[in-house]
Amino acid sequence: MNVMKNKGRCSIGFPRGFRGAAACAACAAWMSGPRATAIVQSADVSGSPPAVVRTVEGELSAARVVSFDPRSGATVALGDGTRRSIATADIVSVAFGVGGEGERARGWRIRLQNGDEVCGWLTEAVEQSILLDTRDLGPIRIPVEAIGLILTPEATEGALSDRVAALERSEATDDVVLLSNGDSVSGFMSRLDHEALVLEGSAGPQRIAKDVFLGIRLAGERPAPAPRPHFRAELRASGRLTLETFMLEQGVARGLTTFGEEVRFDAGRIASVSVVGGRWQPLDELEPISATHVPMLNLDRPHRRGCNVVGGVLRVGGREYSEGIGVQSRSVLTFDLGGGVYENFVTSFGIDDSAAPEGDVSVRIVVDGAVRHSQDHVRPGRLYGPVRVELRGGRKAGGAEGASGEPSATAQLQLIVDFGDNGDIGDRLNWIEPALIRR
């Protein structure tokens, strides 16, 4: 069972019947699909788990997804028997099985070069690929060229997290193996199975028993971003995957991974699926054109994306969030809006729970110099919003409006967090799930 790697790594063949013209046409057509409509009729939702469907206009709770196709969008059955059709470009995410208990991912963890992670039990490693048996997807074959990190079940223990994080950050030109005693060795992984791996080095092949190593960092280049549109699936017990296309009908989901593997599984095994590249543009994926931080007490804490300003989990009012921007007062983030590309800005905000009870800030959302939303004395324990701001410029360059009197195209969005009653003590504010909505 050889795992062979070289500069010209082979890729596995694409599955029949799913990739090709039909899938490409689906991806090309979905952005121009029909806008949401509602039709009252009886809906057969047998086999479809309950869901919360988040759209650019808001949330539909207590819903069931009857079908989903990139070309025609989603058909959603509501509790009153109404079926609603939603264009794919208008969907932000669908969270399935709302209220169900979470499941712990077990087994080996395969982290891909694009940041995805698949969890399961190693079955075989042969012909430049690894076969993983997962709880949600069943067996899935992953080409070695797509893999960045392989972690044994023991490597996920909390006490070892710092070592694993250091291994993941390493950028050596050779494969790096982290040993259980904290040491590491490098070379070229030529074999991997249930019992051991073989590392080729300057001194020849070295066999390393399974209970002696924790993880393997595979050398390789980061792949180009997945073409948009695409879909991000969070699985209940098997990690997350980026899918080039995603379909759901009669409680069965199927999709195509970025490494060419077709997956087919019960929709109840999906925690959520997000649409990437539709009208919803997460703000934390964009770089501000300027970021100003003026602390009161010489504390250098610039903004951070995907975590609070001190690097912890975004947590407001007892709830954790994966998307957002953490800042400390006084903070001014300025974003270039590209002049007319977006029509709305949506966000919630609140003091991070780690700052309780001292935090107190003032918040302003400014569009081209005009304050569109303000909130004084933002304090811990509460999530404010969501706030929806229309993005129409207040003036053109030089302060003039267009000849017709219509507002100019929007140029800039500013998110301002200012000192409150306690100076900057505890003023760790989180912008929660901030997003721009395309026209």
BELBELWO-V36152 format. One record per backbone hydrogen bond with DSSP energy under -1.0 kcal/mol. CO is the residue of the C=O (numbers start at 1). NH is the residue of the N-H. If there is no record, write none. Layout:
CO/NH, CO/NH
//
This chain:
6/9, 20/24, 21/25, 22/26, 23/27, 24/28, 25/29, 26/30, 29/32, 30/33, 37/85, 39/83, 45/48, 50/97, 51/63, 52/95, 53/60, 54/92, 54/93, 58/55, 60/53, 63/51, 64/77, 66/250, 67/75, 68/248, 69/73, 73/69, 74/86, 75/66, 75/67, 76/84, 77/64, 78/81, 81/41, 82/78, 83/39, 84/76, 85/37, 86/74, 87/90, 88/91, 89/279, 90/56, 92/275, 93/54, 94/273, 95/52, 97/100, 108/120, 109/151, 110/118, 111/148, 111/149, 112/115, 116/112, 117/240, 118/110, 120/108, 121/133, 124/131, 128/144, 129/126, 130/142, 131/123, 131/124, 132/140, 133/121, 138/134, 140/132, 142/130, 143/146, 144/147, 146/113, 148/218, 149/111, 150/216, 151/109, 152/155, 154/157, 157/160, 158/161, 160/164, 161/165, 162/166, 163/167, 164/168, 165/169, 175/187, 176/217, 177/185, 178/214, 178/215, 179/182, 183/179, 185/177, 187/175, 188/200, 190/3, 191/198, 195/210, 196/193, 197/208, 198/190, 198/191, 199/206, 200/188, 201/204, 204/201, 206/199, 208/197, 209/212, 212/180, 214/152, 215/178, 216/150, 217/176, 230/276, 231/243, 232/274, 233/241, 234/271, 234/272, 238/119, 239/235, 240/117, 241/233, 242/258, 243/231, 245/256, 247/254, 248/68, 249/252, 251/267, 252/249, 253/265, 254/247, 255/263, 256/244, 257/260, 261/257, 263/255, 265/253, 266/269, 267/270, 269/236, 271/96, 272/234, 273/94, 274/232, 276/230, 279/438, 281/436, 282/285, 283/286, 290/334, 292/332, 299/301, 304/326, 308/311, 312/308, 314/321, 315/353, 316/319, 319/316, 323/433, 324/306, 325/431, 326/304, 327/429, 330/294, 331/417, 332/292, 333/415, 334/289, 334/290, 335/413, 341/439, 343/391, 344/437, 345/389, 346/435, 347/387, 348/432, 349/384, 350/430, 352/355, 353/356, 355/358, 361/378, 362/418, 363/375, 364/416, 365/372, 365/373, 366/414, 367/370, 370/367, 373/365, 375/363, 378/361, 384/349, 387/347, 389/345, 390/392, 396/399, 400/396, 402/405, 406/402, 408/393, 411/337, 412/368, 413/335, 414/366, 415/333, 416/364, 417/331, 418/362, 422/425, 423/420, 424/427, 426/428, 427/329, 427/429, 428/352, 429/327, 430/350, 431/325, 432/348, 434/283, 435/346, 436/281, 437/343, 437/344
//
